[in-house]
Amino acid sequence: MRLVRFRFGDRIATGVLEGGVIRVLAGTFFEAPVPTGEEIPLDDVRLLAPVLPSKVIGVGLNYASHAKEFGGRELPAEPLLFIKPSTAVIGPQDPIPLHPMSEHVDYEGELGVVIGRLARKVSDPAEAERAILGYVCANDVTLRDLQAKDDQWTRAKGFDGSAPIGPWIETACDPADLAIETRVNGEVKQSQRTSDLVFSPVALVSYITQYMTLLPGDVIMTGTPSGVGPLSPRDRVEVEIEGIGVLENTAVAG
């Protein structure tokens, strides 16, 4: 099932996308929403970020290939976590800002995990899996030159517009072995499979909830494979994940 959040005229609503039609829901994805009976063609709406998370948790060096391209760094023994604030989130077709304080803004295509229920100190894998509502395409946009300057990554990864997610939440896919591909202006830059993740989505939910409570709508970005690179103004970035869809954004100056 594909869950969408969208703007239609002067209102914002949620729904289930089936084919090219959105079946509108009353309520949020987390409160047993019910169909209203209204149906709207997908072409008539603007898709928004499918959730407004309280936080986005990023995971560094979660593909061996990415660790290798960054100087052959050793893989972490435990997940390497960082936080993006809620204000970092943008949706499909929203512009990725190329901020003037950075001369090197990188794309990082990733599988995103959307939390569906409150999760705290989850140790049972089955319980961790039940905490997951579904999956999205994500882009961990990074100010690479500032990341190299700082001991921590708040500036480099937490700026406004640094967390594109979408185009919808796919609830029915198995994340164990999905093809993930990032294209810039149609050219393939990243191509790998989620089976190469060091720490799986379920393992990440279990680990993260030992330290912080995950709330409904929170997003975990599971890490990026090799092939990251810089963006220039007007570059069109597409993150495509098998079984989920394509997240498209364009980089803009300023």
Phi and psi in degrees as a GROMACS rama.xvg file:
@    title "Ramachandran Plot"
@    xaxis  label "Phi"
@    yaxis  label "Psi"
@TYPE xy
-108.002  118.241  ARG-2
-100.181  127.654  LEU-3
-122.582  151.221  VAL-4
-119.955  134.694  ARG-5
-151.999  162.492  PHE-6
-108.074  130.869  ARG-7
-132.795  107.213  PHE-8
66.5028  -124.258  GLY-9
-102.539  16.6065  ASP-10
-126.893  155.823  ARG-11
-113.619  133.603  ILE-12
-144.376  173.217  ALA-13
-120.498  160.627  THR-14
-169.507  178.274  GLY-15
-109.025  126.471  VAL-16
-90.9831  122.022  LEU-17
-130.379  111.042  GLU-18
65.3291  -126.511  GLY-19
-103.971  19.7844  GLY-20
-123.852  136.581  VAL-21
-99.7677  123.999  ILE-22
-95.1914  111.011  ARG-23
-70.1903  141.056  VAL-24
-110.583  150.553  LEU-25
-97.3207  124.916  ALA-26
96.8015  -176.709  GLY-27
-93.7915  173.174  THR-28
-66.6398  -15.368  PHE-29
-106.444  4.15883  PHE-30
-127.683  44.3025  GLU-31
48.7944  60.5763  ALA-32
-64.9274  151.521  PRO-33
-122.583  146.701  VAL-34
-65.3216  140.284  PRO-35
-88.6575  -14.907  THR-36
94.6862  -13.6835  GLY-37
-79.1679  139.646  GLU-38
-127.621  134.915  GLU-39
-130.525  131.984  ILE-40
-62.2295  138.378  PRO-41
-56.4169  -36.9785  LEU-42
-65.6691  -14.6124  ASP-43
-94.4857  0.427205  ASP-44
-121.144  166.049  VAL-45
-109.326  119.505  ARG-46
-72.2103  139.627  LEU-47
-113.174  171.757  LEU-48
-52.0042  127.408  ALA-49
-65.5205  -21.2609  PRO-50
-139.991  160.106  VAL-51
-115.434  86.3262  LEU-52
-71.7217  154.793  PRO-53
-72.1918  -24.7039  SER-54
-163.395  156.394  LYS-55
-118.09  126.681  VAL-56
-103.154  120.149  ILE-57
-95.0837  155.373  GLY-58
-126.237  121.33  VAL-59
-91.6706  148.065  GLY-60
52.6449  49.7804  LEU-61
-101.5  5.70485  ASN-62
-125.312  133.908  TYR-63
-59.8376  -34.9536  ALA-64
-65.2203  -34.7877  SER-65
-72.1166  -40.1038  HIS-66
-61.5521  -37.6753  ALA-67
-66.1568  -41.2425  LYS-68
-72.4785  -15.6144  GLU-69
-101.243  57.1714  PHE-70
77.5546  20.9664  GLY-71
65.6293  36.4737  GLY-72
-64.2586  147.567  ARG-73
-70.1685  144.79  GLU-74
-68.8583  139.244  LEU-75
-67.6478  145.165  PRO-76
-71.3237  -26.1561  ALA-77
-128.986  158.521  GLU-78
-55.567  136.17  PRO-79
-95.6252  109.786  LEU-80
-106.069  150.63  LEU-81
-149.042  166.084  PHE-82
-117.426  136.535  ILE-83
-108.981  135.012  LYS-84
-74.1247  168.469  PRO-85
-60.9283  -29.5429  SER-86
-72.5585  -7.99464  THR-87
-77.3096  -18.3787  ALA-88
-77.1892  131.639  VAL-89
-132.669  167.528  ILE-90
-109.355  -174.48  GLY-91
-61.3411  140.349  PRO-92
72.6796  -6.20845  GLN-93
-71.8083  148.74  ASP-94
-74.3781  141.129  PRO-95
-89.7195  116.979  ILE-96
-77.5444  131.42  PRO-97
-95.3924  97.5019  LEU-98
-72.1184  141.497  HIS-99
-66.9952  -18.3377  PRO-100
-76.4394  -5.62009  MET-101
-127.064  142.651  SER-102
-107.196  6.63302  GLU-103
-150.876  92.8303  HIS-104
-105.295  118.385  VAL-105
-103.248  146.433  ASP-106
-86.6027  152.07  TYR-107
-147.967  96.6473  GLU-108
-70.3649  136.032  GLY-109
-148.505  158.194  GLU-110
-82.6931  127.962  LEU-111
-105.924  140.989  GLY-112
-109.774  125.74  VAL-113
-102.877  125.741  VAL-114
-81.9309  135.571  ILE-115
-106.691  -14.2925  GLY-116
-149.353  159.191  ARG-117
-58.2022  132.999  LEU-118
-135.468  123.872  ALA-119
-140.711  127.407  ARG-120
49.5435  54.3159  LYS-121
-86.0894  119.827  VAL-122
-111.608  -27.553  SER-123
-79.1352  124.604  ASP-124
-57.1417  -38.0411  PRO-125
-64.8472  -37.799  ALA-126
-68.5437  -39.1061  GLU-127
-62.1774  -40.6288  ALA-128
-65.6186  -37.7039  GLU-129
-67.6522  -22.9895  ARG-130
-74.9661  -13.5147  ALA-131
-90.0827  122.423  ILE-132
-77.9832  -42.8384  LEU-133
175.888  -161.382  GLY-134
-134.461  149.422  TYR-135
-133.632  162.95  VAL-136
-81.066  144.667  CYS-137
-143.879  159.282  ALA-138
-137.895  112.23  ASN-139
-87.6649  77.0245  ASP-140
-66.432  134.371  VAL-141
-134.027  132.865  THR-142
-83.0584  91.1251  LEU-143
-64.4903  -37.8085  ARG-144
-67.9  -35.0274  ASP-145
-74.3782  -31.527  LEU-146
-60.9737  -39.2911  GLN-147
-68.9396  -26.7741  ALA-148
-80.5781  -31.2385  LYS-149
-97.5659  149.047  ASP-150
-76.288  -24.7148  ASP-151
-129.041  166.352  GLN-152
-108.87  21.5151  TRP-153
-60.6402  -47.9656  THR-154
-65.0774  -45.0707  ARG-155
-69.4295  -29.8398  ALA-156
-123.242  -2.93029  LYS-157
-110.494  7.46888  GLY-158
-72.1718  160.819  PHE-159
-57.4782  129.801  ASP-160
87.5987  7.64315  GLY-161
-87.9926  2.22049  SER-162
-134.461  69.0332  ALA-163
-66.0214  133.249  PRO-164
-139.05  151.611  ILE-165
146.304  -158.04  GLY-166
-76.4739  -13.1098  PRO-167
-156.953  176.347  TRP-168
-98.6078  122.908  ILE-169
-98.2124  118.392  GLU-170
-94.3987  -11.32  THR-171
-105.897  -0.673109  ALA-172
-90.2665  154.496  CYS-173
-96.1857  117.932  ASP-174
-79.7329  3.0312  PRO-175
-65.7786  -33.5678  ALA-176
-152.48  71.8217  ASP-177
-108.213  142.079  LEU-178
-73.374  133.574  ALA-179
-125.518  130.908  ILE-180
-140.165  136.213  GLU-181
-116.677  131.778  THR-182
-122.8  141.816  ARG-183
-120.169  117.446  VAL-184
53.8535  37.8095  ASN-185
86.1478  -9.12289  GLY-186
-93.1827  128.076  GLU-187
-69.0028  125.127  VAL-188
-112.203  -33.9654  LYS-189
-130.828  137.255  GLN-190
-154.749  114.418  SER-191
-157.525  -172.972  GLN-192
-125.88  148.841  ARG-193
-68.5891  -13.1953  THR-194
-65.5813  -15.4719  SER-195
-87.795  0.079578  ASP-196
-60.4587  139.344  LEU-197
-72.3154  -46.9509  VAL-198
-116.423  123.888  PHE-199
-72.9855  165.606  SER-200
-54.855  -43.9946  PRO-201
-63.4119  -43.3028  VAL-202
-62.7818  -37.1808  ALA-203
-67.7699  -41.7027  LEU-204
-59.666  -45.9047  VAL-205
-61.5498  -44.9705  SER-206
-67.2566  -49.628  TYR-207
-61.6022  -39.9158  ILE-208
-72.8295  -7.46023  THR-209
-72.2675  -21.1957  GLN-210
-112.595  -31.3696  TYR-211
-146.625  151.707  MET-212
-79.4558  131.455  THR-213
-96.1239  131.845  LEU-214
-104.333  156.846  LEU-215
-53.934  129.436  PRO-216
97.1379  -15.7608  GLY-217
-62.8496  151.86  ASP-218
-124.496  135.314  VAL-219
-107.245  122.229  ILE-220
-91.4233  119.286  MET-221
-85.348  1.89892  THR-222
110.562  161.243  GLY-223
-118.542  146.103  THR-224
-80.3922  -177.696  PRO-225
-66.8698  161.363  SER-226
107.259  8.82861  GLY-227
-64.1962  155.197  VAL-228
-169.02  174.147  GLY-229
-80.6743  157.025  PRO-230
-111.59  148.49  LEU-231
-120.319  160.847  SER-232
-53.3196  136.69  PRO-233
77.4968  3.38581  ARG-234
-67.0939  134.757  ASP-235
-100.936  120.747  ARG-236
-109.021  129.132  VAL-237
-122.635  126.108  GLU-238
-109.431  114.977  VAL-239
-115.571  131.075  GLU-240
-125.983  128.559  ILE-241
-52.3215  131.81  GLU-242
80.8676  -7.21808  GLY-243
-113.049  -65.2799  ILE-244
153.884  -157.45  GLY-245
-127.249  125.876  VAL-246
-100.245  120.476  LEU-247
-121.029  132.444  GLU-248
-143.386  155.986  ASN-249
-118.49  135.48  THR-250
-78.1991  137.674  ALA-251
-133.19  147.663  VAL-252
-75.91  145.964  ALA-253
